[in-house]
Amino acid sequence: MTGKSVSSGPFVTYSFITPTFNRKAKVIESMNSALAWASRRIDSEIIVIDDHSSDGTATRIKEGFGAELSSGLVRYFELPRNLGVTGAKNFGVGKALGEWVIFLDSDDLIISRGLDELDEYLRADKTNGVLFLRCLDNKSREPLGVEHENTTILDKKNFERRSQFGECLPVVRRSIALRYPYDVDLRGSESVAYSRMICGGVKVSVLPIVARLYEQESGDRLSASQNNFKAAENRMKAHFRILNELKFSMGSAGIIRTIARIVWWALCFGVYKIYSNKFFPSAR
């Protein structure tokens, strides 16, 4: 594994963490969008976690970002085996130097104006442990996810009802991300960790700030059609774990909705399993 330490340099406020797997063209675009903002500052770093790619990602990054790698503005790590997105994110948190970690997908594009607004917000309000920022669809430029016109504080009662984290950009204090790592076995479903943070008393806010262009159509996302079997199983497990974390604090309506989601994904899991066994007998 490679990666230049900048521990002897200035204090780092923001660490952008981007896991990538066989997406060399997309991750280059994402890195450039983050660098457009980070290169204007002395307190930011870009961390790329290569989740055991085989498409020449390492060569492209080392050739294209030589100066940034030498200065420590970009830090690149190659994993010896594939850990999945949550495992790669946890690894990145362990390597990060920033007070805050900003988790990016390898096809995300940063909106610099939004990060400027985030920086101003964090200077004024130091009570948050986790922040979620709004995203726009990369093609339509329409807002994604639950509408949040004002800042919303997530708690045990409204977490299940008000959160759709797949369409928000997560910004997490590194100390909290270290204390509440993502569930590696789910290879996604980061909301389980966020439910634990809330139960642990961490302040979690959704801001109306727009800071990311989000690619909804992606061939290698866990939710893509060829991975429906794994997605259904993981989501079933994730909702069960959230229910176990929040329990009765969700209220009767929240419990019923969560159980309904568990049943739904269990049914999907069964259907996809039958379909996979019939048409793809060699698939796991």
N, C-alpha and C positions, 0 to 999 in steps of 0.2 A: 504494500500500500504506500501511496505517496501523499505528501501534503506538507506544505511549508508552514511552520509555526510563526505567528507574528506576536508571540507573547511579550517580546521585548519592545514592541511598538506601542503606539498610543492606545488608550482605553477604547475597547470596541463596544459600541452600543447595539448595533444590529448585525445579526448573522443570518444571511439568506441560506436556507438549506434546501437543496434540490436533489432528490433521488432521481436517477435515470436508468433505464434499461433498454438498450438497443434503439435509441432515439437520437442519434448524433446530430441530425439536422435541427430537430426541434429544440434540443437542449441548448444548442449554440444560440438560437434566437432568444430563448428565455434568459440565458446568461447576459446577452447583450442588453436586454431590456432592464435587467437589474443593475448592470454596470452603468447604464446611463444615469441612474440616480446615485449609486454607491460611489462612483468615481468622483463625484463632486464633494465628497466628505472624507474625513480622515478616521471615522469611527465605525466603518462598516466593512464587512467581508462577505464574499460569495463562496459558499461551500457546496461542491458537487460530489454526491455519493454515487459512484458508478456501481450499480448492483449486478456486477459480473456480466457486463455487456460483451458481445462478440462481434460487433459491427464496426469496430474501429473508432469507437468513441474516444478512447484514450489518446490516440494519435491526433485526432481533430482538435481536441482541447489543448493538448500540449503544444501543438504547432500554432494554434490560433490565439492562445493567451499566454505566450511565453513571458512577456513583461509583467503581466498581472500575477502570474504564478510566482515569479521571482520576488515581486514586492510583497506578496502575501495578501493582496487584495482578493485574489482567487486562490482557493485551496481545493485540491482535487484528490479524492481517495478512491482507489479501486478495491472493491470487496473480493475476497478469495472465493466466495460462493454467494449465490443469490439468497438474499434475506427477505425479499418482498418489500413493499413500500414502507410499512410500519417499522420493520427491522432496520431499513436503511435510514429512516428518519431518526430513530433512536440512536443509531451510530453517529449520525451527524450532530445530534445534540451533545453527545459525549465529546466531540471534537471542537465544538463551537466555543468562541471566546466572548461572544456578545452577551450583553445583559438581556436582550430580547432575541428570540429566534423567529424568523418569518419563513413558514413552510411553503415552498412552491412546488407545483407539478412541473415536469420537464417541458411542458408545452405552454406554461403560463407566460403572459406578458404583463409586466408591471406598468402601472400608470403613475408616473413620477409625481404628478400633482397630488394624488391621493396619499402618497408616502410623506410628502411635505406636510399635509394636514395631520397625518398620524403623528409625526414628530412634534408638531405644535401641541397636539392633544396630550401626549405623554409628558411633555414638559410641564403642563398645567395640572394634570391629574396623575398622581403616582400611586393610586390605590388599587389599580387593576392588576390582575395576574394573567388574564387571557383576554384578548380582544379579537373580534371577528369583523372583517371589513367587507363591504359589498363588492360584488363582481358584475361585470357586463359580459354578455355573450360575445365571443370574439368575432362572430359573423354579423349578427343583427345589431350589436351594441345595445341590446335591451337588458335591463336589470334582471338578475337571476335570484332565485330563492325567495324566502319570506320577505315581505316588504317591511323595512325598518326605517321609517322616516325620521325617527328620533333615536337617541341612544336607549337601548334596552338592556336591563340587567337580567341575566338568566339565573334562576334559582331552582330549587328542587321541584317547585310546583309547576313552573312554566317551561322547564327545560325540554320535556318531551313534546310540548305543543308549539314552541316558538323557534326551535332550532332546525336548520337544514344546513349542516356544515359543509356539505359537498359544494355548495354554491357561495361559500364565504372564504376569505383568506385568513387563516389563523396566524395570530401573532402572540407568542407565549413567552413569559419570563423563563429564561433558561433554567433557573433554580427550580421552578415549578415543573418544567418539562422533565427534568432529571428525577424529580420526586414521583411523578406520575407518568411513567413511560407508556407508549402505545402498546396494545396487545399484539405481539408479533404473530401469533398463530392465526389471527384474523386477516393479516395482510391487507389491512384497511380498517374501516369502521372506527375511525379515531374518536368518534363521539363517546365511546365507552370510557376512554381516559378522561374526557371532559366531564362526564357525569361524576367520576370519582373526584375530580378537582372541586366541583361544586359541593359534593358531600364533605370534602375536606376543608370547606370554608374559603376557597379561593374565589375572588370576585371575577366574574366572567361577564363581559359586556359585548353587545353587538352594536357597532357604530354605523351611522349612515354614510361614512366615508367610502368612496368608490376607489379601489386601488389595484384591481386586477382585471385583465381580459382573460376569460376562461374558455377553453376549448371543450365543448360538450361532446363533440363527435371525435372519438379517439379509438383507434383500432386495438390498442393494447390495455385499455382500462379494464379493471376487474369487472365492470358492469357491461362490457362488450358482449355481443351475442355468443361468441365462442366460449365465454367464461361464465355463462349464466348459472351453470351448476355450482361452481365455487362461490359465486356471488350470493346465491340464495342461501347456501349453507352458512356463509359468514354473517349475513344479515340476520338470519334466524338466531344465531349465537349472540350477535351483538345486542339485539333487542332484549334477549333473555338476561344478559349481563347488566344492561341498563336498568331493567326491572328489578334485578337483585340489588343493585346499588341504591336506587331511589326509593324502592318499596312503597310504603303507604304515604310517603310525603308527596307522591304524584297526584293523590286524590283518586277517587273511584273512577272518574272518567278517564284519567290518564292511564290507570292500570288496565282498564278495559281496552283502550286504544292500543296499548303496547302488547297486550296478549293477542289482540286481533292481528297485529303485525307479525308476531311470532307464528301464529297459525298460518297466516298467508304465506310467509316465506317457507314454512315447513311444507306446505302444499306445493309451492313452486319447486322446492328442492326435490320432492318426490317425482314431480312431472319431468323435470330436467334429468333426473337420474334414469327414469324409464326411457326417455328419449335418447340419452347418451348410450345406454346399454344396447338399445335397438339399432342405432345408426352408427355409433362409434364404440364398438365393443372393446376396443383396446384402450379407450380413455379411462382415466381414473375418476 
